[in-house]
Amino acid sequence: MPIARNDHSSLQFPCGYLRCARHFKSQGGRKKHWNTSHPIFGPAPATTGVSHTATVEEQPEVLDGYFPAGHDDISAGGDNFPAGTSDPSQALNEPDIPDDLNAEFFGLGDRLYRNYHPKLNARPCNVTGQFLPDGAPPTPPPIKSPDDWAPYRNRVEFETAEFLYTRNQMSAGDINVLLDLWAATLLKYNDKPPFADHRDLYKTIDATPVGDVKWQSLKVQYTGERPETNVLPWMDQAHDVWYRDPHEVIRNMLGNPDYATEMDYRPYREYLTDGDERQWQDLMSGDWAWNQAETISEDPDTLGSTFVPVILGSDKTTVSVATGANDYYPLYVSIGNVRNNVRRAHRDAVAIIGFLAMPKTTEEHAKDPKFRKFRRQLFHSSVAKILENLRPGMTTPEVVRFGDGHYRRVIYGLGPYIADYEEQVLLACIVRNWCPRCMSHPDSLDTKSLCRRRDHTEALVEEATYGALWMEYGIVGDLVPFTNDFPRGDIHELIAPDILHQLIKGTFKDHLVKWVGQYLQHVHGTKEAERIQADIDRRIAAVASFAGLRRFPEGRGFKQWTGDDSKALMKVYLPAIEGHVPTDVVRAFRAFLEFCYLVRRNIITESTLGQIQEALDRFHHYREIFESTGVVLTFSLPRQHSCSHYVLLIRLFGAPNGLCSSITETKHIKAVKEPWRRSSRYKALGQMLVTNQRLDKLTAARIDFKTRGMLNGTCLSATLKALKRLRLDKTPDASQPNENSATVPILFNADVTIQGDNEEGEIDNGPTLVQAHVQLAKTPQRKRARTIPELSTELSIPNLYNVLRRFLFEQVHPDDQRPPSEIPLSRCPRFEGKIQVFNSASSTFYAPSDRSGIGGMRREHIRACPIWRNEAPRYDCVFVNTDASVEGMGGMDIARVMCFFSFTFNAVSHPCAVVRWFDKASDGPDQDTGMWIVTPSFDTDHSFSVGIIHIDSIYRAAHLIPIYGAQIISRDIKHHDSYDAFRAFYLNKFADHHAFEIAS
């Protein structure tokens, strides 16, 4: 018997929100998208006391008066430090502010104001560099036809090419098979697929005129002294360096319309209006950009220009360990004008511009001083050659068109360099174990010393011997940094902070975690230490599940560590070792973790800098236990020493999270590893270069077509719209339908503008601030309780009905201030109707320091289900707002959600949660761990204290970790038993950066 099949439906419903290009097959799908991606945040009930402030999208554009149920109530409507100063204490003095600065309020309201640099002020000009009057509109771009898809014939061709090459990354053979299948369906219509075969597809992409920055190569070879006989093999080897012009790449970034509103055109200093407290965020908010502008503006020809810092990054990467010899050395570029959130979001604000050579030789000659010098100097010479086209623009302004349509005069300058410690040693031309930023001796790195500076280093090289430079100053005297070839370039000043390798992988994983193991072995012996380590692993494995938290089912005993593994372990390690190590070790971990979370903030204020320094001082104090017990002989470790420079680096470059090597490591995937996997593996580099170039062309083409309004809606919706227009053009009287004409599916509300200008003239002020919003899942559970008595039985809460009646009293009488327990039950409303039970809810909140969208919004799911992933029940914990007038934990309680449900009473819908309450053990965090301690709350009959709360009083999910104590925990305890097997918990403020802000 033939199965029933559905035909493809061409019906498409546009989302309707401005800037949202999603289309849907059904109104139900669109409604689910609205509720998920464009929630309408109504006011919280008065009894919840919820008062938040975060980001919400704009209201939707009304689609001809139509809205599904639930949306029908929307109304229309560094400093250059002088010799002799020390680091970092000299950074604590606020730089002088010139008298001619004008303060400008920034953002919503008057909470912030900025002082912009008065001389390098990014004045718009015309194409010849003549400044325009204030308020002059940008020069119109060259007119292009809205139907010009060249070199593609139409939108279908472009989106097919983009889908196959960028999104699906389909192989050439599979592309041919797909196109043949496609052609088979079109033969009867005498039509053809968009491309003949994969060669036709590649040829078309290669012909794309935009985004075309071609790859070039140069050959490099050793040219130094050679022995008369027995010339070493590496001296005759030639090496290829592949690169593309960073000048053109940067001009493309500056001209990208996607960055027009995510770019800082002028150096500035930002202050809170309340108390005039300064704060740092993006690179242009730091002192380094300001000081560079001061130096540049000494030349009167540069006045009115735009300063463009050139951010560089490099790091070796291995694409395949199994096959061996597959190492690559990519060089990346970005610009400091683009904000940190864009750079972290990987929206092509970081581009690959080169593959550097990696000379290799036999093990016999690998330590030859001449070979080592050649390899290191080759790096600097190659980078200098790649960047040479930028050099003229570092002193003489050039005119560049920006994404906002304006031309501006631009001055380039070498900016921060993103690199791990090994790369920093190479960059700064220093001896390993020395600091690239200061002169501290490797035997006592934390002793205050002079900052390294280019002019000081050059003077030492002139005066001192090679041996003295090496031993006394840590300088490799026969190397020249590439920065010396460029104006204002000082590599010692440009070394960027690196949270990933200095703090997470370095100090935490390689130092502190290792020291704990050494301490246990030193104090308890090998056998007992192994038993304790096994218990620590079981404690880590027993941690309850939490959104975004990586679990360690077997503890932390695995060989191949990644950065994500180290980040995940940081979140749960402290409670796991408590009880097995001395208090000072616990406090050392606490201090270091707090330091890490503070420097990772998206915005850092003066007061935050004080907290960072205080946390670092505590860490230095408590880590002494590792030395006093004989575990560690010295703390003079470069990566750990780098912590002492963070206060200075924040003042210079803004928040460190925008300059972390995790950005370049993530770029490795798209620019190196995926192109390598798509290659034939034979002479793969050439194929990787072509892949990167094609990806750039497709990205640039999408931006170009989008800017011209050619990518509104979907490909299908645009085709339907064109067919409708064609049919109306052929009909003599559009108001009189022709019975003989073929039926063409009509796009629902096809004329709604999805992107571009608002044709109704409504003002789009962007996101509205709101801190958090919680909503129930869209699908109720049909096999769960349908009435309160049934739910009472399911949850084993006999008095649930009475709890609900008191909840209803609070909803009906919001002004009654009495505690629910004091309200006579006889005065509480009765409810006998049906309920709907849900297994989860989602919380959307503003968390820019965590992984989030470009606007800083993050969504997580809160689970309350009797079976999770066919394994065990899962009932998550939450922060509950109880007093909106008190900040932080003082105005919040912790509860465990046992069930989400909703019901309607007196024509009002009530989305709710049944919760078990926790009590705070004290009025502040624990002194050792810095985390709040909570215990389950019990009623007078020793049953769990249960309540029903409106979901608007839920802030977000909370994560609890048991207080394990000194006892060895049972092997039978699993992560899903955690909340039931223990009676006291730490509120894990290290679960993520947002939780750290709430629970600190």
KOLBA-396891 format. One line per 2 residues: number of its first residue (from 1); their letters; for each residue x, y, z of C-alpha. Coordinates in steps of 0.2 Angstrom, whole numbers. Layout:
<recs>
NUM) A) X:Y:Z; ...
</recs>
This chain:
<recs>
1) MP) 0:0:0; 8:17:-5
3) IA) 12:28:9; 4:46:10
5) RN) 16:59:5; 15:78:7
7) DH) 19:90:-8; 31:104:-5
9) SS) 21:119:0; 27:136:-7
11) LQ) 16:146:6; 27:157:17
13) FP) 23:168:31; 36:182:35
15) CG) 41:185:53; 36:204:52
17) YL) 48:210:65; 60:223:58
19) RC) 77:216:54; 71:198:55
21) AR) 71:189:38; 64:173:44
23) HF) 49:165:35; 38:150:40
25) KS) 27:137:33; 13:139:45
27) QG) 6:152:57; 10:141:71
29) GR) 28:140:67; 29:159:66
31) KK) 20:161:82; 32:149:91
33) HW) 47:160:83; 38:176:89
35) NT) 37:169:107; 55:162:107
37) SH) 65:176:98; 54:191:100
39) PI) 45:189:117; 34:203:123
41) FG) 38:207:141; 23:212:150
43) PA) 24:220:167; 26:208:182
45) PA) 12:205:194; 13:217:209
47) TT) 16:203:221; 32:197:213
49) GV) 41:212:216; 51:209:200
51) SH) 61:224:194; 73:222:180
53) TA) 83:232:168; 90:222:151
55) TV) 88:221:132; 72:217:122
57) EE) 69:218:103; 58:231:96
59) QP) 39:229:94; 34:220:78
61) EV) 27:229:63; 8:226:61
63) LD) 4:214:47; -12:222:40
65) GY) -19:222:57; -17:203:59
67) FP) -9:195:74; -12:178:81
69) AG) -18:175:99; -6:181:111
71) HD) 0:196:101; -16:205:98
73) DI) -13:218:112; 2:226:103
75) SA) 0:244:101; 5:252:84
77) GG) 15:264:87; 251:266:143
79) DN) 254:274:142; 271:279:136
81) FP) 280:277:153; 296:287:156
83) AG) 311:278:161; 312:275:180
85) TS) 293:272:182; 288:255:188
87) DP) 274:243:183; 259:242:187
89) SQ) 257:255:201; 261:270:189
91) AL) 245:266:180; 234:270:194
93) NE) 235:289:191; 221:296:180
95) PD) 229:304:164; 226:323:163
97) IP) 211:328:153; 213:343:141
99) DD) 203:358:145; 195:359:128
101) LN) 186:343:129; 167:343:128
103) AE) 157:330:137; 144:320:127
105) FF) 130:309:135; 131:292:128
107) GL) 118:278:127; 100:279:134
109) GD) 97:293:146; 111:302:155
111) RL) 119:288:165; 136:289:155
113) YR) 145:302:146; 161:302:135
115) NY) 175:314:132; 180:311:114
117) HP) 198:315:107; 196:333:101
119) KL) 209:332:86; 207:314:79
121) NA) 189:316:78; 184:306:62
123) RP) 177:321:52; 168:315:36
125) CN) 175:321:20; 173:319:1
127) VT) 182:306:-10; 196:319:-12
129) GQ) 199:321:7; 190:338:9
131) FL) 180:339:25; 162:341:24
133) PD) 151:353:34; 144:346:50
135) GA) 128:336:47; 131:333:28
137) PP) 124:317:22; 136:304:15
139) TP) 141:303:-3; 129:291:-12
141) PP) 137:275:-18; 138:270:-36
143) IK) 121:266:-42; 118:247:-45
145) SP) 103:239:-52; 93:229:-39
147) DD) 92:215:-51; 111:214:-55
149) WA) 116:197:-47; 132:196:-57
151) PY) 141:185:-59; 126:174:-53
153) RN) 111:174:-64; 98:176:-50
155) RV) 96:174:-32; 93:155:-33
157) EF) 111:154:-40; 119:164:-27
159) ET) 110:156:-12; 113:139:-19
161) AE) 132:143:-21; 132:149:-3
163) FL) 123:135:4; 133:121:-5
165) YT) 150:130:-2; 149:139:15
167) RN) 135:131:25; 135:113:19
169) QM) 153:112:13; 149:99:1
171) SA) 162:90:-9; 164:92:-28
173) GD) 158:74:-31; 142:76:-20
175) IN) 139:93:-29; 139:84:-46
177) VL) 127:71:-39; 115:84:-32
179) LD) 115:94:-48; 111:78:-58
181) LW) 97:74:-47; 91:92:-48
183) AA) 92:91:-67; 82:75:-68
185) TL) 67:84:-60; 68:98:-72
187) LK) 70:89:-89; 51:88:-92
189) YN) 50:106:-90; 65:109:-102
191) DK) 74:118:-88; 91:116:-80
193) PP) 98:117:-62; 108:133:-57
195) FA) 125:126:-61; 131:113:-73
197) DH) 143:104:-61; 155:109:-47
199) RD) 167:117:-59; 154:129:-65
201) LY) 150:133:-47; 168:136:-42
203) KT) 171:146:-58; 156:157:-54
205) ID) 161:160:-36; 179:164:-42
207) AT) 171:178:-54; 163:187:-39
209) PV) 170:205:-40; 168:209:-22
211) GD) 179:203:-8; 193:199:-20
213) VK) 210:201:-10; 221:189:-19
215) WQ) 234:178:-11; 252:182:-15
217) SL) 268:173:-11; 286:176:-7
219) KV) 301:164:-6; 313:166:9
221) QY) 330:158:12; 344:159:23
223) TG) 357:172:17; 369:172:32
225) ER) 387:165:34; 389:148:26
227) PE) 403:136:29; 415:132:15
229) TN) 411:114:16; 397:103:23
231) VL) 384:116:21; 369:112:32
233) PW) 354:106:23; 342:120:31
235) MD) 354:133:23; 349:128:6
237) QA) 330:126:9; 318:139:2
239) HD) 302:143:11; 285:150:4
241) VW) 276:163:14; 258:166:8
243) YR) 249:182:12; 237:194:5
245) DP) 237:213:6; 231:218:24
247) HE) 229:235:18; 214:229:6
249) VI) 208:218:20; 206:232:32
251) RN) 198:244:19; 185:230:17
253) ML) 182:229:35; 180:248:37
255) GN) 168:248:22; 157:234:29
257) PD) 140:241:32; 137:227:45
259) YA) 149:236:56; 143:254:54
261) TE) 134:254:71; 147:242:79
263) MD) 162:253:77; 171:267:87
265) YR) 177:281:76; 186:291:89
267) PY) 196:288:105; 186:292:120
269) RE) 186:291:139; 169:285:146
271) YL) 163:290:164; 148:286:174
273) TD) 138:302:178; 136:296:196
275) GD) 153:300:204; 162:303:187
277) ER) 169:285:189; 178:280:173
279) QW) 175:263:164; 183:253:151
281) QD) 176:242:138; 182:242:120
283) LM) 199:246:113; 196:264:109
285) SG) 191:268:127; 208:264:133
287) DW) 223:276:136; 234:268:123
289) AW) 222:274:109; 221:291:116
291) NQ) 240:292:118; 242:287:100
293) AE) 230:300:95; 239:313:104
295) TI) 256:308:96; 248:307:78
297) SE) 239:324:80; 255:333:83
299) DP) 256:333:64; 243:346:58
301) DT) 240:336:42; 232:323:52
303) LG) 219:333:61; 201:327:59
305) ST) 207:310:54; 201:293:60
307) FV) 214:282:70; 213:264:64
309) PV) 223:252:76; 228:236:67
311) IL) 226:221:79; 237:206:74
313) GS) 237:188:80; 247:173:76
315) DK) 248:155:83; 254:138:77
317) TT) 240:125:75; 239:107:71
319) VS) 226:101:59; 229:82:61
321) VA) 239:74:74; 236:56:67
323) TG) 244:60:50; 259:71:57
325) AN) 268:86:49; 252:95:47
327) DY) 256:111:56; 251:128:50
329) YP) 256:146:56; 242:158:52
331) LY) 243:177:54; 227:186:58
333) VS) 221:204:57; 207:214:65
335) IG) 204:233:68; 203:241:85
337) NV) 188:252:79; 177:236:79
339) RN) 169:233:96; 174:218:107
341) NV) 157:210:106; 158:209:87
343) RR) 176:202:87; 171:189:100
345) AH) 155:185:90; 167:180:75
347) RD) 157:190:62; 172:191:50
349) AV) 180:205:60; 195:194:61
351) AI) 203:189:45; 217:178:40
353) IG) 230:187:30; 245:175:30
355) FL) 252:158:32; 270:160:39
357) AM) 284:148:35; 290:136:48
359) PK) 308:130:44; 312:113:50
361) TT) 328:103:51; 335:87:58
363) EE) 336:85:76; 355:85:75
365) HA) 354:104:69; 338:110:77
367) KD) 348:118:92; 361:126:80
369) PK) 362:144:86; 362:150:68
371) FR) 346:140:63; 337:146:79
373) KF) 341:164:74; 336:162:56
375) RR) 319:154:61; 315:168:73
377) QL) 321:182:62; 312:175:48
379) FH) 296:177:57; 299:196:60
381) SS) 305:199:42; 290:190:35
383) VA) 277:200:46; 286:216:41
385) KI) 285:212:23; 266:207:24
387) LE) 262:224:32; 273:235:22
389) NL) 258:242:12; 251:249:28
391) RP) 267:259:32; 263:275:21
393) GM) 246:276:29; 253:277:46
395) TT) 260:294:43; 250:301:29
397) PE) 231:301:29; 222:291:16
399) VV) 204:292:11; 193:277:15
401) RF) 174:274:13; 166:268:29
403) GD) 151:256:31; 140:271:36
405) GH) 143:278:18; 155:292:23
407) YR) 172:295:17; 185:298:31
409) RV) 204:302:31; 212:287:40
411) IY) 229:285:49; 234:267:53
413) GL) 244:261:68; 251:245:74
415) GP) 239:239:88; 239:226:102
417) YI) 246:209:96; 236:193:102
419) AD) 248:179:106; 251:166:120
421) YE) 267:166:130; 278:156:118
423) EQ) 273:168:104; 276:183:115
425) VL) 294:178:118; 297:177:99
427) LA) 288:194:97; 298:203:110
429) CI) 314:195:106; 317:190:124
431) VR) 324:175:132; 312:162:138
433) NW) 306:164:156; 308:183:155
435) CP) 293:194:155; 290:203:138
437) RC) 283:218:146; 294:222:161
439) MS) 313:220:166; 310:209:181
441) HP) 323:195:182; 316:177:180
443) DS) 322:172:198; 310:186:205
445) LD) 297:190:192; 285:198:204
447) TK) 298:211:210; 293:228:203
449) SL) 304:234:189; 305:246:174
451) CR) 294:243:159; 302:237:144
453) RR) 303:251:130; 309:251:112
455) DH) 321:266:115; 328:258:131
457) TE) 330:241:122; 339:249:107
459) AL) 351:259:119; 355:243:128
461) VE) 359:234:112; 370:248:107
463) EA) 380:248:123; 380:230:131
465) TY) 388:214:125; 377:200:118
467) GA) 381:190:133; 376:204:145
469) LW) 360:207:136; 355:189:137
471) ME) 360:186:155; 356:203:163
473) YG) 341:209:153; 334:194:144
475) IV) 336:202:127; 341:192:112
477) GD) 353:205:105; 354:200:87
479) LV) 335:200:83; 325:215:77
481) PF) 306:215:80; 296:218:65
483) TN) 288:233:74; 304:243:73
485) DF) 300:245:54; 284:255:58
487) PR) 280:272:66; 275:272:84
489) GD) 278:253:85; 284:247:102
491) IH) 281:228:103; 284:228:122
493) EL) 269:240:124; 258:230:111
495) IA) 258:213:120; 240:210:123
497) PD) 233:201:139; 228:183:136
499) IL) 215:176:147; 215:159:139
501) HQ) 233:154:140; 239:165:155
503) LI) 225:162:167; 214:147:162
505) KG) 226:135:154; 242:142:162
507) TF) 239:148:180; 224:137:184
509) KD) 226:121:175; 245:120:173
511) HL) 249:127:190; 236:127:203
513) VK) 227:110:199; 244:102:197
515) WV) 250:109:213; 235:101:222
517) GQ) 240:84:216; 258:87:222
519) YL) 252:93:239; 242:78:242
521) QH) 256:66:237; 268:76:247
523) VH) 258:76:263; 248:59:262
525) GT) 260:48:251; 256:41:234
527) KE) 243:28:238; 232:40:249
529) AE) 234:54:237; 227:43:223
531) RI) 212:38:234; 209:57:238
533) QA) 211:61:219; 198:48:215
535) DI) 186:56:228; 189:73:220
537) DR) 185:65:203; 169:58:210
539) RI) 164:74:218; 166:83:201
541) AA) 156:69:192; 142:71:205
543) VA) 139:89:201; 121:92:196
545) SF) 118:97:177; 116:115:173
547) AG) 113:124:157; 130:128:148
549) LR) 140:117:161; 151:104:154
551) RF) 150:88:164; 165:77:169
553) PE) 157:59:171; 174:52:175
555) GR) 181:67:184; 196:77:177
557) GF) 207:63:174; 209:64:155
559) KQ) 225:67:145; 220:79:131
561) WT) 215:95:139; 206:109:129
563) GD) 203:127:134; 184:123:136
565) DS) 189:108:147; 199:120:158
567) KA) 185:133:158; 172:120:164
569) LM) 184:113:177; 186:131:185
571) KV) 167:131:188; 166:116:199
573) YL) 184:112:206; 184:123:221
575) PA) 170:114:231; 177:97:225
577) IE) 194:100:234; 187:108:250
579) GH) 190:96:265; 205:88:257
581) VP) 216:103:257; 220:116:269
583) TD) 210:132:271; 224:143:263
585) VV) 223:132:247; 204:135:246
587) RA) 206:153:249; 220:154:235
589) FR) 209:146:223; 194:157:228
591) AF) 205:173:225; 212:167:209
593) LE) 195:163:202; 188:179:207
595) FC) 202:188:198; 198:178:182
597) YL) 180:182:183; 183:201:186
599) VR) 195:203:172; 183:194:160
601) RN) 169:207:163; 163:216:148
603) II) 164:233:156; 177:237:169
605) TE) 176:252:181; 188:260:192
607) ST) 180:251:207; 182:234:198
609) LG) 201:238:195; 202:240:214
611) QI) 193:223:216; 205:215:203
613) QE) 220:221:213; 213:216:229
615) AL) 209:198:223; 227:197:216
617) DR) 235:202:232; 224:189:241
619) FH) 230:176:229; 248:180:231
621) HY) 246:179:250; 237:162:251
623) RE) 247:154:237; 262:154:250
625) IF) 256:138:257; 262:129:242
627) ES) 279:135:245; 279:133:264
629) TG) 274:115:262; 288:111:250
631) VV) 276:109:235; 283:123:225
633) LT) 300:130:225; 296:147:216
635) FS) 282:157:210; 292:166:197
637) LP) 282:159:183; 279:170:167
639) RQ) 261:166:165; 257:168:183
641) HS) 267:184:184; 257:191:169
643) CS) 242:193:181; 252:208:189
645) HY) 250:218:173; 232:216:170
647) VL) 227:232:179; 239:242:167
649) LI) 233:232:152; 215:236:155
651) RL) 218:254:157; 228:254:140
653) FG) 217:242:130; 200:241:138
655) AP) 192:224:143; 204:210:140
657) NG) 190:198:133; 191:207:116
659) LC) 209:203:114; 210:185:120
661) SS) 219:171:110; 203:161:111
663) IT) 197:173:97; 211:167:85
665) ET) 210:149:91; 191:149:86
667) KH) 196:157:69; 208:142:66
669) IK) 193:131:64; 185:142:49
671) AV) 201:148:42; 213:133:44
673) KE) 205:117:50; 189:116:40
675) PW) 198:121:23; 211:108:27
677) RR) 198:94:29; 190:100:12
679) SS) 207:98:3; 214:82:-5
681) RY) 228:83:9; 241:83:-5
683) KA) 249:100:-5; 234:106:5
685) LG) 240:124:8; 236:130:-10
687) QM) 218:122:-9; 216:130:8
689) LV) 220:147:1; 207:145:-13
691) TN) 194:140:0; 197:155:11
693) QR) 196:166:-4; 180:159:-10
695) LD) 172:160:7; 177:179:8
697) KL) 170:182:-9; 153:174:-4
699) TA) 153:184:12; 156:200:3
701) AR) 143:196:-10; 130:193:3
703) ID) 134:210:11; 133:218:-5
705) FK) 117:211:-10; 109:214:7
707) TR) 114:232:7; 105:234:-10
709) GM) 90:226:-2; 91:211:-13
711) LN) 90:198:1; 74:202:9
713) GT) 63:188:14; 68:170:8
715) CL) 73:164:-9; 56:156:-10
717) SA) 46:171:-4; 55:182:-16
719) TL) 51:170:-31; 32:170:-26
721) KA) 32:188:-25; 39:190:-42
723) LK) 27:178:-49; 13:187:-42
725) RL) 19:203:-49; 21:195:-66
727) RL) 3:188:-65; -4:205:-61
729) DK) 5:213:-75; -2:201:-88
731) TP) -20:202:-81; -29:216:-90
733) DA) -40:220:-74; -31:214:-59
735) SQ) -48:216:-49; -56:203:-61
737) PN) -48:186:-59; -47:175:-75
739) EN) -54:158:-72; -43:151:-85
741) SA) -27:157:-78; -16:145:-68
743) TV) -16:147:-49; 0:154:-42
745) PI) 2:152:-23; 1:169:-15
747) LF) 13:174:-2; 4:179:14
749) NA) 7:198:16; 21:197:4
751) DV) 22:216:3; 28:218:21
753) TI) 45:225:22; 56:214:32
755) QG) 72:224:31; 77:241:27
757) DN) 68:258:31; 52:257:41
759) EE) 39:263:28; 26:267:41
761) GE) 38:280:48; 39:273:65
763) ID) 55:277:75; 66:261:78
765) NG) 76:265:94; 84:248:94
767) PT) 84:236:109; 74:241:125
769) LV) 83:237:142; 76:223:152
771) QA) 87:211:163; 77:195:162
773) HV) 62:187:156; 55:169:159
775) QL) 42:160:149; 35:142:149
777) AK) 39:130:136; 26:130:121
779) TP) 20:112:123; 11:106:138
781) QR) 14:88:144; -2:78:140
783) KR) 2:63:150; 5:73:166
785) AR) -7:79:179; -22:89:173
787) TI) -29:95:190; -22:101:206
789) PE) -26:85:216; -18:75:202
791) LS) -3:86:203; -3:85:222
793) TE) -2:66:220; 11:66:207
795) LS) 23:77:217; 19:70:234
797) IP) 14:86:241; -2:84:251
799) NL) -6:102:255; -3:108:237
801) YN) -21:114:235; -20:125:250
803) VL) -3:132:244; -12:136:228
805) RR) -26:145:236; -14:156:246
807) FL) -5:160:230; -21:165:222
809) FE) -25:177:237; -8:186:234
811) QV) -13:188:215; -30:194:219
813) HP) -24:205:234; -7:212:229
815) DD) -7:226:242; -9:214:256
817) QR) 8:213:265; 4:199:276
819) PP) 15:183:274; 5:169:265
821) SE) 5:158:281; -4:171:291
823) IP) -19:172:279; -34:163:285
825) LS) -38:149:272; -56:153:272
827) RC) -52:170:264; -42:162:250
829) PR) -50:159:233; -54:141:227
831) FE) -49:134:211; -57:118:203
833) GK) -52:120:185; -39:112:173
835) IQ) -21:115:173; -7:112:160
837) VF) 10:105:166; 26:109:157
839) NS) 43:101:158; 53:117:156
841) AS) 54:136:155; 66:147:146
843) ST) 75:162:154; 82:176:143
845) FY) 93:189:151; 107:201:148
847) AP) 124:193:150; 137:201:139
849) SD) 152:194:148; 146:176:144
851) RS) 143:168:127; 129:178:120
853) GI) 121:186:105; 128:202:98
855) GG) 117:212:109; 123:203:125
857) MR) 107:193:127; 108:175:132
859) RE) 94:161:134; 95:146:145
861) HI) 82:132:149; 76:128:166
863) RA) 71:110:168; 58:102:179
865) CP) 54:85:172; 51:67:180
867) IW) 63:59:167; 77:68:158
869) RN) 86:60:143; 78:43:148
871) EA) 90:43:163; 83:51:179
873) PR) 72:65:185; 79:83:183
875) YD) 73:97:194; 84:113:192
877) CV) 86:127:205; 82:145:202
879) FV) 85:163:208; 69:170:214
881) NT) 66:189:216; 59:192:234
883) DA) 64:210:237; 67:222:221
885) SV) 73:236:232; 89:226:237
887) EG) 103:222:225; 111:205:223
889) MG) 108:190:234; 100:201:248
891) GM) 85:203:237; 84:185:231
893) DI) 81:167:237; 85:150:230
895) AR) 72:138:226; 71:121:217
897) VM) 58:120:204; 47:104:205
899) CF) 35:108:192; 30:122:179
901) FS) 11:123:176; -2:136:171
903) FT) -20:139:174; -34:152:171
905) FN) -43:160:185; -56:174:183
907) AV) -50:175:164; -32:178:169
909) SH) -18:166:165; -6:162:178
911) PC) 10:154:173; 18:146:189
913) AV) 30:135:197; 29:124:212
915) VR) 46:126:221; 55:119:236
917) WF) 63:133:246; 81:134:252
919) DK) 87:145:267; 103:155:267
921) AS) 114:149:280; 120:167:284
923) DG) 119:185:279; 134:184:268
925) PD) 145:172:258; 157:159:266
927) QD) 173:167:270; 184:153:263
929) TG) 175:149:246; 167:166:244
931) MW) 150:157:239; 134:158:248
933) IV) 128:142:258; 110:137:257
935) TP) 101:122:265; 84:115:261
937) SF) 70:124:271; 58:113:281
939) DT) 41:117:289; 36:113:307
941) DH) 31:96:302; 49:92:295
943) SF) 42:92:277; 50:102:263
945) SV) 44:120:263; 34:121:247
947) GI) 28:137:238; 20:142:222
949) IH) 27:157:213; 23:166:197
951) ID) 36:163:184; 39:182:183
953) SI) 48:181:200; 61:169:193
955) YR) 76:178:187; 86:163:180
957) AA) 93:146:184; 105:144:199
959) HL) 117:130:201; 121:122:218
961) IP) 136:111:222; 135:100:238
963) IY) 147:104:253; 156:87:253
965) GA) 166:90:269; 181:79:273
967) QI) 172:62:270; 174:51:255
969) IS) 158:51:245; 149:35:239
971) RD) 153:29:222; 134:26:220
973) IK) 130:45:220; 127:51:202
975) HH) 124:69:196; 105:67:196
977) DS) 106:62:215; 116:78:220
979) YD) 101:89:226; 93:74:236
981) AF) 109:66:243; 116:81:253
983) RA) 109:93:265; 120:109:262
985) FY) 125:117:246; 136:131:239
987) LN) 127:143:228; 140:141:213
989) KF) 144:159:208; 157:152:196
991) AD) 144:143:185; 145:158:173
993) HH) 150:176:173; 132:182:175
995) AF) 130:171:191; 146:178:197
997) EI) 138:196:196; 123:190:205
999) AS) 130:180:219; 146:189:223
</recs>
